Amino acid sequence: MNPPNGIPTSIPRADVAEVVMQALLEPNARNKAFDLISQPEDAPGTVVTTDFVALFAQTTPGL
């Protein structure tokens, strides 16, 4: 599988750690799986996610 729009396949460790910690703290992330992608902060159209409550509220429950 190729990354979408040439997005690099690596994610900074600090970003992964932040998402993991937020997922552990956020009840809406419980029993859900999600894919994490990253792109340079200075890329056109990039939105840096800081509202993890809203982010995890958008996910759907697993089986």
Biopython code that builds the backbone (N, CA, C, O; Angstrom):
import numpy as np
from Bio.PDB.StructureBuilder import StructureBuilder

atoms = [
    (1, "MET", "N", (0.850, -1.171, 0.000)),
    (1, "MET", "CA", (0.000, 0.000, 0.000)),
    (1, "MET", "C", (0.900, 1.240, 0.000)),
    (1, "MET", "O", (1.833, 1.328, 0.799)),
    (2, "ASN", "N", (0.631, 2.171, -0.869)),
    (2, "ASN", "CA", (1.402, 3.407, -0.944)),
    (2, "ASN", "C", (0.750, 4.493, -0.107)),
    (2, "ASN", "O", (-0.477, 4.575, -0.035)),
    (3, "PRO", "N", (1.563, 5.327, 0.526)),
    (3, "PRO", "CA", (0.978, 6.420, 1.323)),
    (3, "PRO", "C", (0.234, 7.407, 0.421)),
    (3, "PRO", "O", (0.634, 7.622, -0.723)),
    (4, "PRO", "N", (-0.840, 8.005, 0.928)),
    (4, "PRO", "CA", (-1.620, 8.951, 0.125)),
    (4, "PRO", "C", (-0.850, 10.237, -0.155)),
    (4, "PRO", "O", (-0.186, 10.778, 0.729)),
    (5, "ASN", "N", (-0.941, 10.710, -1.368)),
    (5, "ASN", "CA", (-0.367, 11.998, -1.774)),
    (5, "ASN", "C", (1.111, 12.147, -1.426)),
    (5, "ASN", "O", (1.575, 13.252, -1.143)),
    (6, "GLY", "N", (1.845, 11.051, -1.445)),
    (6, "GLY", "CA", (3.266, 11.122, -1.177)),
    (6, "GLY", "C", (3.622, 11.474, 0.256)),
    (6, "GLY", "O", (4.738, 11.926, 0.513)),
    (7, "ILE", "N", (2.702, 11.280, 1.202)),
    (7, "ILE", "CA", (2.964, 11.578, 2.607)),
    (7, "ILE", "C", (4.058, 10.642, 3.095)),
    (7, "ILE", "O", (3.996, 9.441, 2.834)),
    (8, "PRO", "N", (5.059, 11.160, 3.798)),
    (8, "PRO", "CA", (6.128, 10.295, 4.302)),
    (8, "PRO", "C", (5.580, 9.186, 5.188)),
    (8, "PRO", "O", (4.564, 9.356, 5.862)),
    (9, "THR", "N", (6.265, 8.055, 5.176)),
    (9, "THR", "CA", (5.789, 6.910, 5.953)),
    (9, "THR", "C", (6.320, 6.908, 7.381)),
    (9, "THR", "O", (6.044, 5.974, 8.133)),
    (10, "SER", "N", (7.064, 7.918, 7.766)),
    (10, "SER", "CA", (7.540, 7.982, 9.143)),
    (10, "SER", "C", (6.815, 9.095, 9.889)),
    (10, "SER", "O", (6.417, 10.102, 9.302)),
    (11, "ILE", "N", (6.653, 8.895, 11.186)),
    (11, "ILE", "CA", (5.986, 9.867, 12.046)),
    (11, "ILE", "C", (6.926, 10.147, 13.213)),
    (11, "ILE", "O", (7.457, 9.211, 13.810)),
    (12, "PRO", "N", (7.139, 11.404, 13.544)),
    (12, "PRO", "CA", (8.017, 11.702, 14.686)),
    (12, "PRO", "C", (7.550, 10.989, 15.956)),
    (12, "PRO", "O", (6.355, 10.924, 16.241)),
    (13, "ARG", "N", (8.500, 10.464, 16.701)),
    (13, "ARG", "CA", (8.182, 9.724, 17.929)),
    (13, "ARG", "C", (7.362, 10.557, 18.901)),
    (13, "ARG", "O", (6.452, 10.039, 19.549)),
    (14, "ALA", "N", (7.672, 11.828, 19.006)),
    (14, "ALA", "CA", (6.924, 12.691, 19.924)),
    (14, "ALA", "C", (5.451, 12.763, 19.522)),
    (14, "ALA", "O", (4.576, 12.813, 20.387)),
    (15, "ASP", "N", (5.172, 12.768, 18.219)),
    (15, "ASP", "CA", (3.779, 12.801, 17.756)),
    (15, "ASP", "C", (3.064, 11.492, 18.095)),
    (15, "ASP", "O", (1.915, 11.501, 18.538)),
    (16, "VAL", "N", (3.752, 10.369, 17.884)),
    (16, "VAL", "CA", (3.158, 9.066, 18.229)),
    (16, "VAL", "C", (2.881, 9.008, 19.730)),
    (16, "VAL", "O", (1.806, 8.581, 20.151)),
    (17, "ALA", "N", (3.845, 9.434, 20.529)),
    (17, "ALA", "CA", (3.669, 9.421, 21.981)),
    (17, "ALA", "C", (2.489, 10.284, 22.408)),
    (17, "ALA", "O", (1.721, 9.894, 23.288)),
    (18, "GLU", "N", (2.341, 11.446, 21.796)),
    (18, "GLU", "CA", (1.228, 12.339, 22.137)),
    (18, "GLU", "C", (-0.115, 11.676, 21.830)),
    (18, "GLU", "O", (-1.034, 11.729, 22.647)),
    (19, "VAL", "N", (-0.231, 11.057, 20.665)),
    (19, "VAL", "CA", (-1.496, 10.421, 20.285)),
    (19, "VAL", "C", (-1.790, 9.230, 21.195)),
    (19, "VAL", "O", (-2.935, 9.028, 21.601)),
    (20, "VAL", "N", (-0.770, 8.444, 21.517)),
    (20, "VAL", "CA", (-0.975, 7.299, 22.411)),
    (20, "VAL", "C", (-1.457, 7.772, 23.781)),
    (20, "VAL", "O", (-2.413, 7.222, 24.328)),
    (21, "MET", "N", (-0.811, 8.770, 24.325)),
    (21, "MET", "CA", (-1.222, 9.282, 25.638)),
    (21, "MET", "C", (-2.648, 9.837, 25.598)),
    (21, "MET", "O", (-3.445, 9.582, 26.501)),
    (22, "GLN", "N", (-2.959, 10.588, 24.556)),
    (22, "GLN", "CA", (-4.312, 11.140, 24.436)),
    (22, "GLN", "C", (-5.350, 10.024, 24.290)),
    (22, "GLN", "O", (-6.449, 10.123, 24.835)),
    (23, "ALA", "N", (-5.001, 8.964, 23.554)),
    (23, "ALA", "CA", (-5.926, 7.841, 23.387)),
    (23, "ALA", "C", (-6.163, 7.121, 24.709)),
    (23, "ALA", "O", (-7.271, 6.657, 24.979)),
    (24, "LEU", "N", (-5.132, 7.030, 25.522)),
    (24, "LEU", "CA", (-5.287, 6.391, 26.829)),
    (24, "LEU", "C", (-6.152, 7.218, 27.776)),
    (24, "LEU", "O", (-6.830, 6.670, 28.645)),
    (25, "LEU", "N", (-6.126, 8.524, 27.606)),
    (25, "LEU", "CA", (-6.865, 9.419, 28.491)),
    (25, "LEU", "C", (-8.297, 9.689, 28.028)),
    (25, "LEU", "O", (-9.139, 10.094, 28.830)),
    (26, "GLU", "N", (-8.576, 9.471, 26.757)),
    (26, "GLU", "CA", (-9.869, 9.856, 26.181)),
    (26, "GLU", "C", (-10.827, 8.656, 26.113)),
    (26, "GLU", "O", (-10.543, 7.690, 25.404)),
    (27, "PRO", "N", (-11.944, 8.701, 26.829)),
    (27, "PRO", "CA", (-12.906, 7.592, 26.797)),
    (27, "PRO", "C", (-13.426, 7.270, 25.397)),
    (27, "PRO", "O", (-13.712, 6.109, 25.106)),
    (28, "ASN", "N", (-13.555, 8.273, 24.521)),
    (28, "ASN", "CA", (-14.044, 8.016, 23.162)),
    (28, "ASN", "C", (-13.067, 7.204, 22.321)),
    (28, "ASN", "O", (-13.427, 6.757, 21.232)),
    (29, "ALA", "N", (-11.859, 7.005, 22.788)),
    (29, "ALA", "CA", (-10.874, 6.215, 22.048)),
    (29, "ALA", "C", (-10.903, 4.743, 22.459)),
    (29, "ALA", "O", (-10.246, 3.913, 21.831)),
    (30, "ARG", "N", (-11.648, 4.419, 23.494)),
    (30, "ARG", "CA", (-11.690, 3.049, 24.014)),
    (30, "ARG", "C", (-12.260, 2.079, 22.984)),
    (30, "ARG", "O", (-13.289, 2.347, 22.363)),
    (31, "ASN", "N", (-11.576, 0.944, 22.812)),
    (31, "ASN", "CA", (-11.989, -0.145, 21.912)),
    (31, "ASN", "C", (-12.093, 0.298, 20.456)),
    (31, "ASN", "O", (-12.951, -0.182, 19.716)),
    (32, "LYS", "N", (-11.235, 1.195, 20.058)),
    (32, "LYS", "CA", (-11.235, 1.669, 18.677)),
    (32, "LYS", "C", (-9.840, 1.528, 18.087)),
    (32, "LYS", "O", (-8.834, 1.659, 18.785)),
    (33, "ALA", "N", (-9.802, 1.263, 16.812)),
    (33, "ALA", "CA", (-8.542, 1.211, 16.081)),
    (33, "ALA", "C", (-8.544, 2.363, 15.086)),
    (33, "ALA", "O", (-9.592, 2.742, 14.564)),
    (34, "PHE", "N", (-7.368, 2.912, 14.829)),
    (34, "PHE", "CA", (-7.290, 4.004, 13.866)),
    (34, "PHE", "C", (-5.909, 4.009, 13.240)),
    (34, "PHE", "O", (-4.952, 3.478, 13.804)),
    (35, "ASP", "N", (-5.820, 4.610, 12.080)),
    (35, "ASP", "CA", (-4.542, 4.786, 11.393)),
    (35, "ASP", "C", (-4.054, 6.189, 11.677)),
    (35, "ASP", "O", (-4.841, 7.131, 11.778)),
    (36, "LEU", "N", (-2.776, 6.312, 11.802)),
    (36, "LEU", "CA", (-2.155, 7.598, 12.082)),
    (36, "LEU", "C", (-1.235, 7.947, 10.927)),
    (36, "LEU", "O", (-0.362, 7.159, 10.564)),
    (37, "ILE", "N", (-1.427, 9.129, 10.346)),
    (37, "ILE", "CA", (-0.534, 9.596, 9.301)),
    (37, "ILE", "C", (-0.032, 10.980, 9.685)),
    (37, "ILE", "O", (-0.628, 11.674, 10.508)),
    (38, "SER", "N", (1.060, 11.355, 9.078)),
    (38, "SER", "CA", (1.667, 12.638, 9.394)),
    (38, "SER", "C", (2.160, 13.278, 8.108)),
    (38, "SER", "O", (2.479, 12.595, 7.134)),
    (39, "GLN", "N", (2.214, 14.576, 8.126)),
    (39, "GLN", "CA", (2.830, 15.314, 7.030)),
    (39, "GLN", "C", (3.530, 16.520, 7.631)),
    (39, "GLN", "O", (3.207, 16.929, 8.746)),
    (40, "PRO", "N", (4.476, 17.089, 6.916)),
    (40, "PRO", "CA", (5.198, 18.240, 7.466)),
    (40, "PRO", "C", (4.239, 19.366, 7.864)),
    (40, "PRO", "O", (3.274, 19.649, 7.155)),
    (41, "GLU", "N", (4.515, 19.999, 8.998)),
    (41, "GLU", "CA", (3.653, 21.065, 9.493)),
    (41, "GLU", "C", (3.569, 22.239, 8.532)),
    (41, "GLU", "O", (2.583, 22.976, 8.531)),
    (42, "ASP", "N", (4.608, 22.415, 7.708)),
    (42, "ASP", "CA", (4.611, 23.553, 6.786)),
    (42, "ASP", "C", (4.054, 23.208, 5.408)),
    (42, "ASP", "O", (4.095, 24.041, 4.503)),
    (43, "ALA", "N", (3.530, 21.988, 5.234)),
    (43, "ALA", "CA", (2.940, 21.604, 3.956)),
    (43, "ALA", "C", (1.627, 22.361, 3.754)),
    (43, "ALA", "O", (0.898, 22.603, 4.716)),
    (44, "PRO", "N", (1.323, 22.736, 2.515)),
    (44, "PRO", "CA", (0.072, 23.458, 2.248)),
    (44, "PRO", "C", (-1.146, 22.652, 2.707)),
    (44, "PRO", "O", (-1.247, 21.454, 2.443)),
    (45, "GLY", "N", (-2.050, 23.315, 3.386)),
    (45, "GLY", "CA", (-3.286, 22.685, 3.826)),
    (45, "GLY", "C", (-3.166, 21.846, 5.086)),
    (45, "GLY", "O", (-4.140, 21.221, 5.506)),
    (46, "THR", "N", (-1.996, 21.822, 5.691)),
    (46, "THR", "CA", (-1.794, 21.024, 6.888)),
    (46, "THR", "C", (-2.545, 21.630, 8.071)),
    (46, "THR", "O", (-2.482, 22.837, 8.309)),
    (47, "VAL", "N", (-3.247, 20.784, 8.801)),
    (47, "VAL", "CA", (-3.918, 21.183, 10.031)),
    (47, "VAL", "C", (-3.316, 20.346, 11.149)),
    (47, "VAL", "O", (-3.355, 19.117, 11.096)),
    (48, "VAL", "N", (-2.765, 20.998, 12.150)),
    (48, "VAL", "CA", (-2.191, 20.297, 13.290)),
    (48, "VAL", "C", (-3.306, 20.024, 14.293)),
    (48, "VAL", "O", (-3.968, 20.950, 14.761)),
    (49, "THR", "N", (-3.510, 18.754, 14.622)),
    (49, "THR", "CA", (-4.576, 18.359, 15.538)),
    (49, "THR", "C", (-4.168, 18.611, 16.978)),
    (49, "THR", "O", (-3.135, 18.124, 17.438)),
    (50, "THR", "N", (-4.982, 19.371, 17.679)),
    (50, "THR", "CA", (-4.754, 19.592, 19.102)),
    (50, "THR", "C", (-5.999, 19.251, 19.918)),
    (50, "THR", "O", (-5.918, 19.109, 21.138)),
    (51, "ASP", "N", (-7.140, 19.119, 19.263)),
    (51, "ASP", "CA", (-8.387, 18.788, 19.942)),
    (51, "ASP", "C", (-8.625, 17.285, 19.823)),
    (51, "ASP", "O", (-9.338, 16.824, 18.932)),
    (52, "PHE", "N", (-8.018, 16.533, 20.736)),
    (52, "PHE", "CA", (-8.102, 15.083, 20.657)),
    (52, "PHE", "C", (-9.475, 14.562, 21.047)),
    (52, "PHE", "O", (-9.871, 13.491, 20.587)),
    (53, "VAL", "N", (-10.206, 15.278, 21.873)),
    (53, "VAL", "CA", (-11.571, 14.874, 22.214)),
    (53, "VAL", "C", (-12.413, 14.835, 20.942)),
    (53, "VAL", "O", (-13.122, 13.859, 20.697)),
    (54, "ALA", "N", (-12.340, 15.883, 20.138)),
    (54, "ALA", "CA", (-13.089, 15.927, 18.880)),
    (54, "ALA", "C", (-12.583, 14.884, 17.889)),
    (54, "ALA", "O", (-13.366, 14.270, 17.166)),
    (55, "LEU", "N", (-11.274, 14.693, 17.864)),
    (55, "LEU", "CA", (-10.691, 13.708, 16.943)),
    (55, "LEU", "C", (-11.220, 12.310, 17.243)),
    (55, "LEU", "O", (-11.690, 11.622, 16.337)),
    (56, "PHE", "N", (-11.151, 11.886, 18.492)),
    (56, "PHE", "CA", (-11.599, 10.541, 18.839)),
    (56, "PHE", "C", (-13.119, 10.414, 18.800)),
    (56, "PHE", "O", (-13.632, 9.307, 18.639)),
    (57, "ALA", "N", (-13.843, 11.505, 18.940)),
    (57, "ALA", "CA", (-15.300, 11.462, 18.826)),
    (57, "ALA", "C", (-15.730, 11.106, 17.396)),
    (57, "ALA", "O", (-16.838, 10.615, 17.182)),
    (58, "GLN", "N", (-14.851, 11.356, 16.426)),
    (58, "GLN", "CA", (-15.161, 11.074, 15.013)),
    (58, "GLN", "C", (-14.963, 9.600, 14.661)),
    (58, "GLN", "O", (-15.423, 9.157, 13.609)),
    (59, "THR", "N", (-14.291, 8.839, 15.515)),
    (59, "THR", "CA", (-14.012, 7.445, 15.203)),
    (59, "THR", "C", (-15.232, 6.590, 15.488)),
    (59, "THR", "O", (-16.105, 6.969, 16.269)),
    (60, "THR", "N", (-15.281, 5.428, 14.844)),
    (60, "THR", "CA", (-16.408, 4.517, 15.066)),
    (60, "THR", "C", (-15.938, 3.316, 15.865)),
    (60, "THR", "O", (-14.777, 2.922, 15.763)),
    (61, "PRO", "N", (-16.821, 2.731, 16.655)),
    (61, "PRO", "CA", (-16.435, 1.575, 17.473)),
    (61, "PRO", "C", (-16.035, 0.385, 16.606)),
    (61, "PRO", "O", (-16.505, 0.218, 15.481)),
    (62, "GLY", "N", (-15.158, -0.428, 17.166)),
    (62, "GLY", "CA", (-14.767, -1.668, 16.498)),
    (62, "GLY", "C", (-15.853, -2.723, 16.638)),
    (62, "GLY", "O", (-16.987, -2.435, 17.019)),
    (63, "LEU", "N", (-15.481, -3.922, 16.325)),
    (63, "LEU", "CA", (-16.451, -5.018, 16.381)),
    (63, "LEU", "C", (-16.784, -5.416, 17.783)),
    (63, "LEU", "O", (-17.587, -6.326, 17.993)),
]
sb = StructureBuilder()
sb.init_structure("model")
sb.init_model(0)
sb.init_chain("A")
sb.init_seg("    ")
for serial, (resi, resn, name, xyz) in enumerate(atoms, 1):
    if name == "N":
        sb.init_residue(resn, " ", resi, " ")
    sb.init_atom(name, np.array(xyz, "f"), 0.0, 1.0, " ", f" {name:<3s}", serial, name[0])
structure = sb.get_structure()
